Amino acid sequence: MSNSDPLVIFTPSGKRGHVAPGTTVLQAARQLGVDLDSVCGGRGICSKCQVQPSFGEHAKHGIHADPDALSEFNTVEERYDRVRGLKPGRRLGCQAGIQGDVVLDVPPESQVHKQVVRKAATTRVIEMDPATRALYVEVEEADMHAPTGDWERLKTALFEQWQVDPATLPQTLPLAMLIAMQAALIKGEYKITVALNTARAGVTKLVGVWPGFTEPSLYGLAVDLGSTTIAAHLTDLTTGEVKASGGVMNPQIRFGEDLMSRVSYAMMNDTGAADMTTAVREAMNTLAMDLATEAGVKLSDIYEAVFVMNPVMHHLLLGLDPTPLGQSPFALATNSAMDLAASELDLSFAAAAQVYILPLIAGHVGADAAAVALSEAPQKRDPLTLIVDVGTNAEIILGNKTRVLACSSPTGPAFEGAQISSGQRAAPGAIERLEIDPTTKEPRFKVIGCDLWSDDPEFAAQTAVTGVSGICGSGIIEAVAEMRMAGIVDANGLIGSAEATGTARARAEGRTHSYLIHDGSSEGGPVISVTQGDIRAIQLAKSALYAGARLLMDEFGSDKVERVVLAGAFGAHISPKHAMILGMIPDCPLEHVTSAGNAAGTGAQIALLNVAARRDVEALVHDITKIETAIEPRFQEHFVAANAIPHATDPFTGLRAVVTLPEPSFNAGPGGSTGRRRRR
């Protein structure tokens, strides 16, 4: 590359483009519409523009990010680091100059539009039977005529007063806990409150001690560790009340948008897997601190955590090699549930805090799918139920009282707003709802952070701060479905011309067309359109989702499902009608399509608060039949048929009974729209 060549900047949110050599990261972000904050005018004193560069091969991104791609630390950065401190690997975007191809992660605290975490806790009545609980114990004082140690007398008291079998307790305590126990006994005059963890039958762990009678703060985290988003709910282990919920973008996204990109990164870089493990553990500690601060508690009050995640995230959290998951037979290091000390994962909770990780179902069907099964319990229902947890990697479950099947399908990040021309994460200002008038072809929309539709006279005033910044996952789904209903997109996914569709919003872009949703250029904002490439990205994602569901139906021996449950971040934010118009899910009466919200997070919450539920999900996983989509010969056949909107061969008679789908064809060339020939 010569010095005069433009350079490439890429962020995992999907923003990519060319900038001149020497351009600072902050300047490049402004040129390319990257969501990077700054309040000091580039003087290097506010730290709002911090970025995390990622180097090495990025096969998914198609570039090699060189360590010399950014200029060296300058005196401004050195001063800031000396006075206020920069996290390892971070740079100030207003000071770092771009000298080569670079991949950048914009951490949440540096984003202008902070992400809205859509994996909120679902209200559910859960029978309280937590693994960690507090007990008040009165211990006999030492007697020189019957010499026994403090720990031994405490074990005796626990048995006599609470029927805790001494055989389940350890013979000796870790030194730090022994010191704390002795100090608590002395201060409390041999009256003590202890926290015991009984996550496994026959095993009791002492995880906390306090002098005298105390009602200690015992909190737990239910964590849904997704490929794109890490969501957690800080929960009172005594009452079951969720004290704080929140999330952060998974920082591993800078190493690869999807799972296989991260596996590739681990393959191509000696420290790749370790780097991703460090990144996700640091993010968990940051998220835990944020939730604890919001709830007004201390990190040391967190005594337990339950994790659900897909197999690649599982291996990277644990520090296991993920590369065997990149090829057949997709071997797991272990698929069993795990009980660990939080300290083994470098989690900064209570000193003796425990972690429970739900079991994995198969090489590409993870603990998150097991958590969905725990939450939705298809094995307890008569109707044949399809449960779809939509994300970068979709988890799909089909079953009833007779049998339960599961698979995963690589939908990619399009449903998250990535790989979309105007796409962005769910944040204030992002279009999340959209309608198109089938007669006038005019759109109206809602953005996150405002309850008004865009055709409301007060809309501009109420969105003056955020503006209309882009379109998130739920918005692009509704946009494509609405374009199909309005006759702007045909069944093959082709956007028609202005002449063919009857609207000037259909604009020519080379040999294809796009549909204009919002032109904010006069106010200095973005032009938001749906391009032919966007349609294709959604087609690929929804086809993978449908094909996975169809494989399970084939295995079950059924052409129809009786219920569909939409789970995950999209479950609560897209209408069943739009999902079915796209062909994301099989045809089913719309009134039988429901939302379960973040079912994986709910499953984690159940496992956190009810220890018996952990045994239930471990037994259930053994009974689930796993289907591996990657080696199923019919997957490609189903995938190709599902490329049409809604489907090439399934008539979707139930949907068409309630929705009118026009049947234009934009393949014609002259008088048509695309000016290109149909591929055969």
C-alpha positions in Angstrom: 0.0 0.0 0.0 1.5 3.4 -1.0 1.3 6.4 1.3 -1.3 8.0 -1.0 -3.7 5.1 -0.9 -6.8 5.4 1.3 -6.8 3.4 4.4 -9.5 1.2 5.9 -11.2 1.7 9.3 -13.6 -1.0 10.4 -15.7 -1.3 13.6 -17.6 -4.4 14.6 -20.8 -2.5 14.6 -20.6 -2.7 10.8 -19.2 0.7 10.0 -16.4 0.5 7.5 -14.8 2.9 5.0 -11.8 4.6 3.6 -9.9 7.6 5.1 -6.8 9.5 4.2 -3.5 8.6 5.9 -2.9 10.6 9.1 -6.6 11.0 9.8 -7.2 10.6 13.6 -9.6 7.9 14.7 -12.1 10.5 15.9 -12.0 12.4 12.6 -12.5 9.1 10.7 -15.4 8.2 13.0 -17.1 11.4 12.2 -16.5 11.0 8.5 -17.9 7.4 8.5 -20.7 7.8 11.0 -19.1 5.6 13.6 -20.7 6.1 17.1 -17.7 7.6 18.9 -18.1 10.3 21.6 -16.0 13.4 22.4 -16.8 16.4 24.6 -13.4 18.2 24.8 -13.0 19.1 21.2 -10.1 16.7 20.6 -7.8 18.1 23.3 -7.3 14.7 24.9 -8.7 15.6 28.3 -12.2 14.1 28.4 -11.3 10.4 27.5 -14.7 10.0 25.8 -13.2 9.0 22.5 -11.3 6.0 23.8 -11.1 3.0 21.4 -9.6 -0.5 21.6 -7.7 -1.4 18.4 -7.6 -5.1 17.4 -4.7 -6.4 15.4 -3.9 -9.5 13.4 -5.8 -11.4 10.7 -9.6 -10.8 10.5 -10.9 -13.2 8.0 -14.5 -12.2 8.4 -13.5 -8.5 7.9 -11.2 -9.3 4.9 -8.3 -7.3 6.2 -5.1 -7.7 8.1 -4.9 -5.2 11.0 -1.2 -4.3 11.6 0.1 -3.3 15.0 1.6 -0.2 13.3 -1.7 0.8 11.9 -2.0 3.5 14.5 0.5 6.2 15.3 2.6 5.9 18.4 1.5 7.3 21.8 2.0 11.0 21.7 2.6 13.4 24.6 -1.1 14.1 25.1 -1.9 10.4 25.5 1.1 9.9 27.7 0.0 12.7 30.0 -3.5 11.4 30.2 -2.3 7.9 31.0 0.0 9.2 33.7 -2.6 11.4 35.4 -5.8 9.5 34.9 -4.8 6.1 33.5 -5.8 4.3 30.3 -7.0 0.7 30.3 -4.4 -1.6 28.7 -4.7 -1.5 24.9 -6.9 1.6 24.8 -6.1 4.7 22.7 -7.5 8.2 22.7 -9.3 8.5 19.3 -8.6 12.2 19.0 -4.8 11.6 19.2 -4.3 8.2 17.5 -3.6 8.7 13.7 -4.6 6.0 11.2 -1.6 4.7 9.3 -2.9 1.4 8.0 -5.8 -0.9 7.9 -7.3 -1.1 11.4 -10.2 -2.8 13.3 -11.5 -0.7 16.2 -13.9 -1.5 19.0 -15.8 1.4 20.5 -16.4 0.6 24.2 -19.8 1.4 25.6 -18.6 4.4 27.6 -17.3 6.0 24.4 -20.5 5.6 22.4 -22.6 8.6 21.7 -25.7 6.5 21.6 -25.4 4.1 24.5 -26.9 0.7 23.8 -30.3 -0.2 25.0 -30.2 -3.7 26.5 -33.2 -5.5 25.4 -32.7 -8.7 27.4 -34.6 -7.4 30.3 -35.6 -9.7 33.2 -38.9 -11.4 32.7 -41.3 -11.4 35.6 -41.8 -15.0 36.6 -43.0 -16.7 39.8 -40.1 -18.8 40.9 -40.1 -21.1 43.9 -37.3 -19.9 46.1 -34.8 -22.6 46.9 -31.4 -20.9 46.3 -28.2 -22.8 46.6 -26.7 -20.0 48.8 -28.4 -19.1 52.1 -27.6 -17.6 55.5 -27.9 -19.5 58.9 -27.4 -18.2 62.4 -25.4 -20.6 64.6 -24.5 -20.6 68.3 -21.2 -22.4 68.7 -20.0 -24.0 72.0 -16.9 -22.2 73.4 -13.6 -23.9 73.6 -13.1 -26.3 76.4 -9.6 -27.4 77.5 -11.0 -30.7 78.8 -12.5 -31.5 75.4 -10.1 -29.8 72.9 -11.6 -29.3 69.5 -11.0 -26.6 66.9 -13.4 -23.8 66.0 -14.2 -25.3 62.6 -15.0 -28.7 64.1 -17.3 -27.1 66.7 -19.0 -25.0 64.1 -19.7 -28.2 62.0 -21.2 -29.8 65.1 -23.4 -26.8 65.7 -24.6 -26.7 62.1 -25.6 -30.3 62.4 -27.4 -29.9 65.8 -29.2 -26.7 64.9 -29.7 -26.9 61.2 -29.2 -30.7 60.3 -26.3 -29.9 58.0 -24.5 -33.2 57.6 -20.9 -32.7 58.7 -19.8 -35.2 56.1 -20.9 -32.8 53.3 -18.6 -30.1 54.7 -14.9 -29.9 53.9 -12.5 -31.4 56.5 -10.5 -28.2 56.4 -11.2 -24.7 55.2 -9.2 -22.5 52.8 -6.8 -20.4 54.9 -8.5 -17.1 54.1 -11.9 -18.5 55.2 -10.4 -20.1 58.3 -9.0 -16.7 59.3 -12.4 -14.9 58.7 -14.3 -17.6 60.6 -12.0 -17.4 63.6 -12.3 -13.6 63.7 -16.1 -13.7 63.4 -16.4 -16.3 66.3 -14.2 -14.2 68.6 -16.0 -10.9 67.8 -19.5 -12.5 68.0 -18.7 -14.4 71.3 -19.2 -17.7 69.5 -22.4 -16.6 67.9 -22.0 -16.4 64.1 -23.9 -16.1 60.9 -22.7 -18.2 58.0 -23.5 -18.4 54.3 -23.6 -21.9 52.9 -23.7 -23.0 49.3 -25.4 -26.4 48.7 -25.4 -26.4 44.9 -24.6 -30.1 44.8 -26.1 -32.9 46.9 -23.5 -34.1 49.3 -21.4 -31.0 49.0 -21.7 -28.0 51.3 -19.4 -25.0 51.0 -18.8 -22.2 53.5 -18.8 -19.0 51.5 -19.3 -16.3 54.0 -19.1 -15.5 57.8 -20.3 -12.6 60.0 -20.1 -12.1 63.8 -23.3 -12.5 65.8 -26.8 -12.4 64.3 -26.7 -10.7 60.9 -29.0 -10.5 57.9 -26.2 -10.4 55.3 -26.6 -9.0 51.8 -26.6 -12.1 49.6 -26.8 -11.4 45.9 -26.5 -13.4 42.8 -26.1 -12.7 39.1 -28.1 -14.4 36.3 -26.0 -13.9 33.2 -26.9 -14.5 29.5 -23.5 -14.3 27.8 -24.4 -13.7 24.2 -22.2 -13.4 21.2 -23.2 -9.7 20.8 -24.6 -8.7 24.2 -23.8 -9.7 27.7 -27.0 -9.2 29.9 -27.1 -9.8 33.6 -29.7 -9.4 36.4 -28.5 -8.7 40.0 -30.9 -10.6 42.2 -31.4 -10.8 46.0 -30.9 -14.4 46.9 -33.2 -14.1 50.0 -36.2 -12.5 48.4 -35.7 -13.2 44.7 -36.1 -9.6 43.8 -34.2 -8.3 40.8 -32.3 -5.2 42.1 -30.7 -4.1 38.8 -30.5 -5.3 35.2 -28.2 -4.2 32.5 -25.8 -5.2 29.8 -22.8 -4.4 27.7 -21.7 -5.3 24.2 -19.6 -8.4 24.2 -16.0 -6.9 23.6 -15.1 -10.1 21.7 -17.0 -8.6 18.8 -13.8 -6.7 17.9 -12.2 -10.1 17.2 -15.1 -11.3 15.0 -18.8 -10.5 14.5 -19.9 -14.1 14.6 -18.8 -17.3 16.3 -16.9 -18.8 13.5 -15.0 -15.5 13.0 -13.9 -15.8 16.6 -12.9 -19.4 16.2 -10.9 -18.3 13.1 -9.2 -15.6 15.1 -8.2 -18.1 17.8 -6.8 -20.3 15.0 -4.8 -17.5 13.4 -3.4 -15.8 16.5 -1.3 -17.6 19.1 -2.9 -15.6 21.9 -6.2 -15.2 20.2 -8.3 -17.4 22.5 -6.6 -16.0 25.6 -7.2 -12.4 24.5 -10.9 -13.1 24.0 -11.1 -14.9 27.4 -9.5 -11.8 29.1 -11.8 -9.4 27.3 -15.0 -11.2 28.3 -14.0 -11.7 31.9 -13.1 -8.0 32.2 -16.4 -7.1 30.7 -18.2 -9.3 33.2 -16.4 -7.5 36.1 -17.3 -4.1 34.7 -20.9 -5.1 34.2 -21.1 -6.5 37.7 -19.6 -3.3 39.2 -22.1 -1.2 37.3 -25.1 -3.3 38.5 -23.8 -3.3 42.1 -23.4 0.5 42.0 -26.9 0.9 40.6 -28.3 -1.3 43.3 -26.3 0.3 46.1 -24.5 -2.9 47.1 -20.9 -4.0 47.0 -19.2 -6.4 44.6 -18.3 -8.5 47.6 -22.0 -9.0 48.3 -22.3 -11.2 45.1 -22.0 -14.8 46.3 -23.2 -16.7 43.3 -23.5 -16.4 39.5 -25.3 -18.5 36.9 -24.1 -18.4 33.3 -25.9 -19.5 30.1 -24.2 -19.1 26.7 -23.5 -20.9 23.4 -20.7 -23.4 23.2 -18.1 -21.0 21.7 -18.8 -18.4 24.4 -18.7 -21.2 27.0 -15.2 -22.3 26.0 -13.9 -18.7 25.7 -15.2 -17.8 29.2 -13.6 -20.8 30.7 -10.3 -20.4 28.9 -10.9 -23.6 26.8 -9.7 -23.9 23.2 -12.7 -23.1 20.9 -11.0 -24.3 17.7 -12.5 -27.9 17.8 -15.9 -26.3 17.5 -14.9 -24.9 14.1 -15.1 -28.2 12.3 -16.8 -31.6 12.4 -17.3 -33.4 14.8 -17.6 -30.1 16.8 -16.1 -31.6 19.9 -16.8 -30.0 23.2 -14.3 -30.1 26.1 -17.3 -30.9 28.3 -21.0 -30.7 27.9 -21.8 -31.2 31.6 -23.0 -28.6 34.1 -20.1 -27.1 36.0 -19.7 -25.7 39.6 -16.7 -23.4 39.9 -15.3 -20.8 42.2 -15.8 -17.4 40.8 -12.1 -16.7 41.4 -11.2 -19.4 38.9 -12.8 -17.1 36.2 -11.1 -14.0 37.6 -14.5 -12.6 38.6 -14.2 -10.0 41.4 -17.1 -11.1 43.5 -17.1 -12.3 47.1 -13.9 -14.1 47.9 -15.6 -17.5 48.0 -18.4 -16.8 45.5 -19.5 -19.7 43.4 -20.5 -20.0 39.7 -22.9 -22.5 38.1 -22.8 -23.1 34.4 -25.8 -24.8 32.8 -25.1 -27.9 30.7 -24.5 -27.7 26.9 -26.8 -29.7 24.6 -24.3 -30.2 21.7 -21.4 -28.7 19.8 -23.5 -25.8 18.5 -26.4 -26.0 20.8 -25.4 -24.4 24.1 -26.4 -23.7 27.7 -28.5 -20.8 26.4 -30.8 -23.3 24.6 -30.9 -25.5 27.7 -32.0 -22.4 29.7 -34.7 -21.7 27.1 -35.9 -25.3 27.5 -35.9 -24.8 31.3 -37.9 -21.6 31.0 -40.4 -22.7 28.4 -40.7 -26.4 29.3 -41.9 -27.7 25.9 -41.7 -31.2 27.3 -44.6 -30.4 29.6 -47.0 -29.3 26.8 -49.3 -31.1 24.4 -49.2 -28.8 21.4 -46.2 -29.1 19.1 -44.2 -26.0 20.1 -41.4 -24.3 18.2 -39.2 -22.0 20.3 -36.9 -19.7 18.4 -34.2 -17.7 20.3 -33.1 -15.3 17.7 -29.6 -13.9 17.9 -26.3 -14.0 16.0 -26.5 -17.8 16.4 -30.2 -18.9 16.7 -31.1 -21.6 19.1 -34.2 -23.6 18.0 -36.2 -26.1 20.0 -39.2 -28.1 18.8 -41.2 -30.5 20.9 -44.0 -31.6 23.1 -44.7 -34.2 25.8 -43.5 -37.0 23.5 -40.2 -35.7 22.3 -37.9 -32.6 22.3 -35.5 -31.7 19.5 -32.9 -28.9 19.3 -30.5 -27.3 16.9 -28.7 -24.1 16.2 -28.5 -22.1 13.0 -25.9 -19.5 12.0 -28.1 -16.5 11.3 -25.3 -14.0 11.5 -25.5 -10.5 12.9 -28.0 -8.9 10.5 -30.8 -9.3 13.0 -28.7 -7.3 15.4 -28.5 -4.4 12.9 -24.9 -5.3 11.7 -24.1 -5.8 8.0 -27.0 -3.4 7.3 -26.1 -0.2 5.4 -27.8 2.1 7.9 -27.8 -0.4 10.7 -26.8 0.3 14.3 -27.2 -1.2 17.8 -30.4 -0.6 19.7 -29.9 2.9 21.1 -31.9 6.1 21.4 -32.5 7.5 17.9 -32.6 4.1 16.2 -35.6 3.2 14.1 -37.3 0.2 15.8 -40.8 0.2 14.3 -41.9 1.0 10.7 -45.1 1.1 8.7 -45.5 1.7 4.9 -48.8 2.9 3.4 -49.5 0.4 0.7 -51.2 3.0 -1.5 -48.8 6.0 -1.1 -45.7 3.9 -0.4 -44.9 6.5 2.3 -43.2 5.3 5.5 -43.6 6.3 9.1 -41.5 5.0 12.0 -40.8 5.1 15.7 -37.3 5.5 17.2 -36.0 4.2 20.5 -36.5 6.8 23.2 -39.7 8.4 21.7 -43.3 7.0 21.8 -44.4 9.2 18.8 -44.6 8.1 15.2 -42.5 10.2 12.8 -45.6 11.8 11.2 -46.6 13.3 14.5 -46.1 17.1 14.6 -44.2 16.8 17.9 -41.9 14.1 16.7 -39.0 16.4 15.6 -39.1 18.3 18.9 -39.1 15.1 21.0 -36.2 13.6 19.0 -34.1 16.8 18.8 -31.4 15.4 21.1 -31.0 11.9 19.7 -32.1 12.6 16.1 -32.9 9.7 13.8 -29.5 7.9 13.8 -30.0 4.6 12.0 -32.1 1.4 12.0 -31.7 -1.4 14.5 -32.5 -5.1 14.2 -36.2 -5.0 14.9 -36.5 -2.0 12.6 -34.9 -3.6 9.6 -37.1 -6.7 10.0 -40.3 -4.6 10.0 -38.9 -2.5 7.1 -38.4 -5.5 4.8 -41.7 -7.1 5.7 -43.5 -3.8 5.1 -41.8 -3.3 1.8 -43.0 -6.8 0.8 -46.6 -5.9 1.8 -46.5 -2.6 0.0 -45.2 -4.2 -3.3 -41.8 -2.4 -3.1 -40.0 -5.7 -2.8 -41.1 -8.8 -4.7 -41.1 -12.4 -3.5 -37.5 -12.9 -4.7 -36.4 -10.0 -2.5 -35.7 -7.6 -5.4 -36.5 -3.9 -4.9 -38.4 -2.3 -7.8 -37.7 0.9 -9.6 -39.6 4.1 -9.0 -41.6 3.4 -12.2 -42.4 -0.1 -11.2 -43.3 0.6 -7.6 -45.0 3.9 -8.0 -42.8 5.8 -5.5 -39.9 8.2 -5.9 -38.5 6.7 -2.7 -37.3 3.8 -4.8 -33.9 5.1 -6.0 -31.5 3.6 -8.5 -28.1 2.5 -7.0 -26.1 1.2 -9.9 -27.8 -1.9 -11.2 -30.1 -2.2 -8.2 -32.4 0.0 -6.1 -32.9 1.2 -2.6 -35.9 2.5 -0.7 -35.5 5.8 1.2 -36.9 5.8 4.7 -35.5 9.1 6.1 -33.4 11.8 4.7 -31.8 13.8 7.5 -29.0 15.4 5.4 -30.6 18.9 5.6 -30.2 18.7 9.5 -26.8 17.2 9.3 -28.1 13.7 10.0 -27.8 10.5 8.0 -29.8 9.3 5.0 -31.4 6.0 6.0 -32.3 3.6 3.2 -32.9 -0.1 2.8 -30.6 -1.3 0.0 -30.6 -4.4 -2.1 -27.6 -5.6 0.0 -29.7 -5.1 3.2 -32.5 -7.2 1.8 -30.0 -9.9 0.9 -28.5 -9.9 4.4 -31.9 -10.4 5.9 -32.8 -13.1 3.4 -29.7 -15.1 4.3 -30.4 -14.7 8.0 -34.0 -15.6 7.9 -33.4 -18.5 5.5 -30.9 -20.0 7.9 -33.4 -19.6 10.7 -36.3 -21.2 8.8 -34.1 -24.0 7.5 -33.1 -25.0 11.0 -36.7 -25.0 12.1 -37.7 -27.1 9.1 -35.0 -29.7 9.8 -36.5 -30.2 13.2 -40.0 -30.5 11.8 -38.7 -33.2 9.3 -37.1 -35.1 12.2 -40.3 -34.9 14.2 -42.4 -36.0 11.2 -44.6 -32.9 11.0 -45.3 -30.3 8.4 -47.0 -27.9 10.8 -46.3 -26.5 14.3 -49.1 -25.6 16.6 -47.4 -22.9 18.7 -44.4 -20.6 18.0 -42.6 -18.8 20.8 -40.2 -16.0 19.9 -37.5 -15.7 22.5 -34.4 -13.5 22.9 -33.9 -9.8 22.3 -36.2 -9.9 19.3 -39.0 -11.8 20.9 -40.4 -8.8 22.6 -39.7 -6.3 19.8 -41.0 -7.7 16.6 -44.5 -8.5 15.8 -45.4 -12.1 14.9 -47.0 -10.8 11.6 -43.7 -9.2 10.4 -41.7 -12.3 11.4 -44.0 -14.5 9.4 -44.2 -12.3 6.4 -40.4 -12.5 6.1 -40.6 -16.3 6.5 -38.4 -16.3 9.6 -40.8 -18.9 11.2 -43.1 -21.5 9.7 -46.7 -20.8 8.9 -48.9 -20.9 12.1 -52.0 -19.1 13.3 -50.8 -15.6 14.3 -52.7 -15.8 17.6 -50.6 -18.9 18.5 -47.3 -16.9 18.0 -46.2 -15.4 21.3 -43.2 -13.7 22.9 -41.2 -15.1 25.7 -38.8 -12.2 26.0 -35.3 -13.2 27.1 -36.2 -16.8 27.8 -32.5 -17.8 28.2 -32.1 -15.1 30.8 -35.2 -16.3 32.6 -33.8 -19.8 32.6 -30.7 -18.5 34.2 -32.8 -16.7 36.8 -34.7 -19.9 37.6 -31.5 -21.8 38.0 -30.0 -19.1 40.2 -33.0 -19.1 42.6 -34.0 -22.8 42.6 -31.3 -25.4 43.0 -33.7 -28.2 42.1 -34.2 -26.6 38.7 -30.5 -27.2 38.0 -31.1 -30.9 38.4 -34.2 -30.7 36.2 -32.3 -29.0 33.3 -29.4 -31.4 33.6 -31.9 -34.3 33.2 -33.7 -32.6 30.4 -30.6 -32.0 28.3 -29.9 -35.8 28.3 -33.4 -36.4 26.8 -33.2 -33.7 24.0 -32.4 -35.0 20.6 -29.7 -32.9 19.0 -29.7 -32.1 15.2 -26.5 -30.8 13.7 -27.5 -28.5 10.9 -23.9 -28.2 9.5 -24.0 -31.9 8.3 -27.6 -32.3 7.5 -27.9 -32.8 3.7 -31.4 -31.2 3.5 -30.4 -28.0 5.2 -29.2 -26.4 1.9 -32.4 -27.5 0.2 -34.6 -25.8 2.9 -32.3 -22.8 2.9 -32.6 -22.1 -0.8 -36.4 -22.5 -0.7 -36.6 -20.1 2.3 -34.8 -17.3 0.3 -38.1 -16.2 -1.1 -40.3 -13.9 1.0 -42.0 -15.6 2.7 -41.1 -18.9 1.0 -40.7 -20.5 -2.5 -42.8 -23.6 -2.0 -44.7 -23.4 1.3 -47.9 -21.4 0.5 -48.2 -19.9 4.0 -52.0 -20.3 3.6 -52.6 -19.2 7.3 -50.7 -16.0 6.8 -52.3 -15.2 3.4 -55.7 -15.5 5.0 -55.0 -12.4 7.1 -52.4 -10.5 5.1 -52.4 -9.4 1.5 -49.1 -10.0 -0.3 -48.9 -8.5 -3.8 -47.0 -10.5 -6.4 -44.9 -8.0 -8.5 -41.9 -9.3 -10.3 -39.0 -7.0 -10.8 -36.8 -9.3 -13.0 -37.9 -7.9 -16.3 -35.2 -5.3 -17.2 -36.9 -2.8 -19.6 -40.0 -1.6 -18.0 -39.2 -3.7 -14.9 -36.7 -2.6 -12.4 -33.4 -4.2 -11.8 -31.8 -4.1 -15.2 -30.3 -7.5 -14.5 -31.1 -11.0 -15.5 -32.4 -13.7 -13.2 -29.7 -16.0 -12.0 -30.3 -19.7 -12.8 
